[in-house]
Amino acid sequence: MSKPDSPAGTCQQCGTDYLPRRRDQKYCSSECRHRAQHPLRKGPKWQRRRSRGEGTILSNGYVKTMKNGVRKFAHIWQMEEHLGRELYPDENVHHINGVRHDNRLENLALWSTRQPSGQAVEDKVAWAREILKLYGDLHPEEDKK
């Protein structure tokens, strides 16, 4: 005895008729289900290709790009280009508005994790001199006021 065919369903995403495998099935494929559940994303769940040269948005929201055969996060490339050098090991780039794919320079802040080794005044002064020597005068226009 064969099982009677289930009534055909209509995909809520693309409108195609299909034969559901489960009673509560709403979509004809996992691709349509994903598109319905993530309307702003295009492509596979874990990444979305941007236009040529803009990189890939990863599942964690960061954009990764490749330049000269080296793959890095786009916010790091942007800051390094602005500084004219690579980041120091104790530096990182922070997204001010928290949006990880917003890599405009005005949304990026350079952070340093360097800290003084002790709390003695002499140690703090030595550390401050080291920081000034490393970064120089970042805002010379403020000194003129």
N, C-alpha and C positions, 0 to 999 in steps of 0.2 A: 504494500500500500504506500503510495507516494504522498508526500506532504503537499497540501494545497499551497499555491503561490501566495505570498503576502501581497497586500495591495501595494501598488507602486507609490513611492514617495516622491516629493519634489524638493530638491535641494534648496534650502533657505538662502544660500549664498549665490549660486549661479543660476538657479531656476531649472536645472536639468531634471528629468524624471529618472529615477533609479529604483532598484529593488533593495529596500532596507534589510540589514542583517539583524537589527535589533528593533524592538518596538519604539524605543525612545530616540532612534537615530534621526538627526535633523539635516545632516549634510551628506553629499554623495561621496566625499573623499576626505582624507585628513588634510589635504591642501585647502579645500573649501572651509573646513572647520577652523583651521588656523587663520585664514583670511578673515573669517567672521569674528573670531575672538580677538584678533590683533589687527584692526582695520588700518592703522597707520604704518604698520610694518609691511615690507614687501620682501619676498624671498623666504628662505628658510628661517626657522625660529631663531637660530643663534646668530645670524648675521644679515646685514642688508648692504648691498653694494651701493656706493654712491657714484656719482658720475666720474668719469675717468680722471684719475689723479687725486681724487678726494678721499680715497681709502675705503675702509670697511668699518661699519658700526658693529661692535661686538655686543654680546648679550649683556655685558655689564654697563653699556652705554658709551664707552670710550671709542674714539675713532683711531684706527691704526692705519698708517700709510707707509709706503716704501719710497725711499729716495736713494739713488745710487747704490741699489742692492742692499740697503740697510732698512729694516722694518722697525719703526718706533711709533709711539703714540703721537697723534697729531699735535696735541698741546705742548709736548716737549719739543717737537720740531719748530713750532711757532715761537716759543720762548727762546730757543737757541738761536734762531734766525734774528730775532730782535736784539739779543745780547751780543751777537757776533761771535759766539763761542759755544762750546758744549757745556752742559750743566756740570757743576762740581759734584762730587759724590754725596755731599751733605745737603744738596739743594733738591727741591721738588717744585712742581708747578701746581697751583691750586686754582680750581674753577670758582670764581667769586659767587656766581649765581647758583652753583651746584649742578648745572646742566652739563653733563660730561661731554656731549657732542658739540657744545658751543665753544669753539676754539678761537673766537675773536680776541685780539690782543687786549682790548679793554676789559675782557672778562677773565683774564689770566693774571695771577699774582705769583711772584717768585717767593718761595718760602725757603728758609734755611733751618736745618735741624741742629746746627752747630750750637753747642752750649759750653759755658765755661766749666772747667774741671773741678773748681773749688768755689767756695763762697768768700774767701778772703778778699779784701779790697784790692790788694796788689794783683791777685789773679783776675779779678773782674776788669781792672784797668788794662792789664796785658791782653785780655781777650778782646776788649773794646778796640784797642790799637790794631790788633790782628784783623778784626772785622773791617775797620776803616781802611787798612792797607789793601785788603782783599777786594772791597767793593768801591773804594774811593768815594768821591762826592757824587751821589746820585741825583741831587737836586741843587745845582749851583745857583739857580734863580732865587731860592728861598734865603740864601745867605745875604743877598743884596738888600733885603727888606729891612 
